Amino acid sequence: MAPIDLDRVPEVEAFLDRLGYGRFDRATLVAPIGRNEVWAGLTGSGRKVFVKRLIGGDEAKPRLRRMLAFERFKAARPVLADQVRTPAFLGADEDAGLVAFDFMDEARNGAEAMIEESFGDELARQVGEAIGHLHNAGPRAGEGLDDGAFPLPDLQLLRGLPFEMWHNLSYGEMESWSILHGDPELMRGILALCEWESRSAKVPVHGDFRVDQLLLPEDGGFQITDWEDFRLGDPARDVGAFAGEWLFRSILDIVSARGDEVVFEAAEFTHEMVLQRGAEKIERLRPRIHGFWQGYRAVRPGLDDEFAARATAFAGWHMMDRLLASGARSAKLSGIQRAAAGIGRTALLAPARFTIALGFVLGLEEDE
């Protein structure tokens, strides 16, 4: 993707000059896809730099404040900085909404590794450990971490969409919202999850944890990016989001040959075939979730009794979130996207019955 012309945003290179890196070599510039404006490339100093300008009106400033709060939080905890690796922070201009990091141009992201089948159980375990260490890092007096509610699920939008928003939706988005608004039981389940979350003990969380926010350098290891939603929150949200990523992938794989021992051919999927292949695909990818869970519990053994069920419910919500994102990118929802929403609904409404299926097992069950 081509970056926005820097001549239109001179504050970007002025920002780099103030940081001491010099201006971008424009022939090297790329713009990784994301919700913000991004420039990444080689600077006059020879350092590769990633600059992000947060957009979104009034919402952008608190996102930048949370991102900078995380950098201060990590810098004050050298042990945590070693346990939770992130791209090196180079500086920020809060007035301009700009932030700069080292650009890891050779790194793949976790979503690419997931699709390429190179995201293994051991990597999942290590990621679980890192998230566990983050959740163990208690806040200190005076740090003033955000403890507000997350933007999603948005209970106001679940009750109804403003006319201006509805008027600008794609047909796929209309279908997605209609699925939510047309299911009173699901709506009650989402509300119950939000109330459940509000009663949980709060710890530092990433808040928007997805596999595409993992960078995998060529020399090994991983780094976690995009800390715009960092705050005090329910740790089950991060754990459930990771599980939800793999659950969503498994449902998308129903219509693919990924992982099949024999070539699968079907001109049309029956309901029974979807159920059978869905169960097979979930079982195939469950070790990634279980590996993450093992790593997480190795550093956070004292979880509350409802944690696994709450994480499962968040995995279910993650499927709903993916439904809304899919609708925004689609003229019409596919049958498999609807199937993913159905699986998410089950996990959200009956999480205690779904925990073992996802790999969230406790105690003696882990040895079965």
C-alpha positions, 0 to 999 in steps of 0.5 A: 500500500502506498503511503500518504504523500509526506508533502501533505503532512510536513509534521511527520518529517519535522518530527523525525528531525526533532528525534534526530533520525533525519528525513525518510528516504522516500524511495524506501517508504511503505505503508503497512495496512492499519486503522491509522496513517503510517509511514515506514522506511529508511531515514537519513540516519540509516535507522529504519523507522515506523511512524504512526499518526493516530486518526479518529477525531476525539478518540485518537488522543486517549488511544495515544495516551494509553499507548504512551502509558504502556511505554512508561509502564514497561520502562519502569519495569525492566524485568517486564520489558524483557518478558514482554518484547515490543518494538523499540519506542523512539518518541512521540508528539502528542499534539500532532498525534505522532509516535515512532518505533523501530521498523521491523521490515523483515518480520512477519506477523502472526496472522501470516504465520497462522495462515502459513501453518508456521505458528506452532504450539511452542510459540503459542506457549511463549506468547501465553507466558508473555501475556501472563507476565503482563497481567501479573505486573501490578500498577503502582501508585500514581501511574494513573492507568486508564480503567475505563470500559472498553469500546466494544461491546458497545451496549448502546449500539447493541440497542440500536444504531444511529440513523447516520451510521445505519445510512452509511453501512454496507449491505454486509454490515447491515446483515451483521448488525441484523444478526445481533439485533435480531437475537434477544438471547444473544443480546442478553448474553453480551450484556451478561458478559459485560456485567461479568467483566465489570465484576472481575479483578482488574490487571494491566491488559493489552485490550485488543489482542490479535495474532496480527499484532505479533511480529515474528523476526527472522531470528526468532522470538516475537514482539507485541504491537499496538498498545492503544487499548492498554488499560486496567481490565479483565485479563480474561479478555486478552486470553479469550481474544487469542482463543477467538482468533484460532476458533475463527480460523478453524471455522474459516478452514471448513471450506478449505483443504488446510490440514486435511489428510485427503483432498476434500471436494464438495460442491455444496456443504450440508448442515451436517458437513459443516458441523462435522468439519467444524469439529474437526477443524477446531480439534486440529487447531485447539493445541495452539489455544491449549499451548497458550493456556499452558504458558499463561497458567505457568506464570499465573497459576492462581486464577479465579474459578470463573476465569476459563468460562469468562475467557471462553465467553470472550472468545465467543464475543471475539467471533461476533467482533470478527462478524462485524469486521467481515461485514465491513469488508463484504458486500454480503456475508458468506455462509461460513461467516454466519457459521462462525457467528453461530459458533461464537454465539454458542461459546458466549451463551454457554461458556462453561460447556465450551471451555474444554473444547477450546483447550481451557482445562484446569487441574487434572483435566490437563492430563486426560 
